[in-house]
Amino acid sequence: MSLGIVLISLVVLFGLFSGFQSPSQNAQAPVDSESTQVSELMKEFPDADRQSVLVVASREDGSELSEKDITELEGLIPVLDSLADADSSGPLVSDDEGAAILVTPVETGESNEENAEVINALRADISSRTPEGITLHVTGGPAFGADVASAFDGADFTLLLVTILIVAVLLIVTYRSPVLWLVPLAVVALADGLAGRVTAAAGALWDLQFDAGIISVLVFGAGTNYALLMISRYREELSTTDDHRQALSTAWRKTVPAIVASNLTVVLALLTLVLAVIPGTHGLGVSSGIGLLIALLSVLLLLPPFLAVCGRKVFWPFVPHPGDAREQGRAWRAVASRVVAQPVMSLLGGLALIGVMAAGLFGTSVGLDQVEKFRVQSESATGLEVLSEHFPPGEAQPIFIVADNAGAEEVVDAAANVDGVVRAHPVETNEDTSLTKIMVTSEYAPSTEQSLDQITQLRDTVHAIPDANAVVGGAVATDLDARAGNQQDLLLIAPLVLAASFLVLLFLLRSLVAPVLLLLVNLASAIGAIGGGAWLSRVLFDQQSLDLQVPLLAFLFLVALGIDYTIFLVHRARTESIALGTRAGMVEAVMHTGSVITSAGIVLAAVFAALGVLPLVTLGQLGLIVGVGVVVDTFVVRTVIVPAIFSLMGDRIWWPGRVRSSQGELTHEPRECTTDSH
């Protein structure tokens, strides 16, 4: 009956939220930044929907272009004009005569997908008319956008497929059952489908920007973790009673506090992102929170009825029965006993590993240029590289200044005298708004330190001109503003994430000491994971810098998701400590949760690693760092460092609360650990 009600509710919700599409926007800079202001002002010009596409020509053998080559390139102008929004121009030959540029203005659409149709048609037309011995690359702003859209063709489906396969394989290995894995996978898959529709509706309603792939990974990872915890406790209870429904009821009641606390920790941490100034980061907070709440409700309300209908036979061929002699978790008991028996050495060893990983932060820079953001090289990126070898690199990504007509001429003169500026000239005037658009070409490669400093110099220069009201924008200016916005977000949100995690631990454990120590360990682990992941990115993938959003998102996920496993372990430890004492209670907790935490950690790490199938380096780096962090959390922090801290602190860990044991000694393997006798 319960299963039918939940399934009917799901069908209704799927129908209610169908028809919405995930957001396609991806603004990089804060909405109140100067570059965003320029973008909005440029939309008011008559030809605002017109952008230039560059066709970069060079010889295959690297030699100079001949007069015959240039003549043949001129023959491409009519081909380009057939798709252009205005007359094409060129070829403009470089000073070293190694390359030439054809410029064709095209009408851009509202999305990269629309631009991709025009760019693909243009590439198809010129490919059949390419002069012999010449290589043509289509690049420029619209081409970059088109390549982004093309790179993501089918990527979301690939990510979903890879994620499902990873979860399925790991569940089969965990449960050693050809049947059981289907139940949690079906529940989480339904949660992911509903989360995709609800978050798309939220994005449309509240104008949110976010990456749907991250939402899917979070729902699968967290939902599977919750299911693992509940099913693990269910299997444990089946070993004590003949009534599988009673066992399920007991497992549900005993795991709900940890699961809810775990979920709320991550949701509260994610909701701090609503204070972010970067639109994509801001939107990710609300959408991820919605997705995780749906995952929580699905596991709590849909998984139990499924398990109740299936009964204990769902564990076949290893069906648990009352009185099973085989003790579960012997290996984990042995590990925990040794850690508790030698807490100082265990703690120092674990912290030393984290310290070595954190050393990877040395030499790590933040910020990728346009070419570095893609895992697979695109034609537009290759064209930009060729252009940069023969022309001023700024040709492909010019700087734009919008100024009042009255001061436009003075702005042009001032901009032209800034170091590194090749040329500055007005390109369009809007008589209705009395504004002039000025294009500035730089000799510096976009997003290098020189080009970013140049934006600052340009702004200082034109802002000083009276009555011009000049503002500086363009791709490089957007990058500069995005860097400042991401730094602002990190400094604001990181402390809030720690505060939210602390409050949940404080409420759950009713202690001041334990939350502080656990949070410090989690913080150290997160920093170590970011350092280790950054080092691996450099060594394995030759990615010398992290993308702008990676440090904040990695920190948030590492702290919030790391607290998940802390909650799973310490909540059980507190329960066991009431009967056994703190040290023995921790050993017992590790014994009972070691397997499920390890399984959950491996699943979550693997699911985040699946982000690497997407073409954006940002998501690959995020998946790598979080994956490394979760593995370290699972095998080092939760298995070694936390038990060592609890052994050293004893009952004082619960201060100002008290957990008194009713029996003062560890009843299992007393030679390998001592209990707290306070």
Order of alpha helices (4+ residues) and beta strands (2+ residues): alpha-alpha-beta-alpha-alpha-beta-beta-alpha-beta-alpha-alpha-alpha-alpha-alpha-alpha-alpha-alpha-alpha-beta-alpha-beta-alpha-beta-beta-alpha-beta-alpha-alpha-beta-alpha-alpha-alpha-alpha
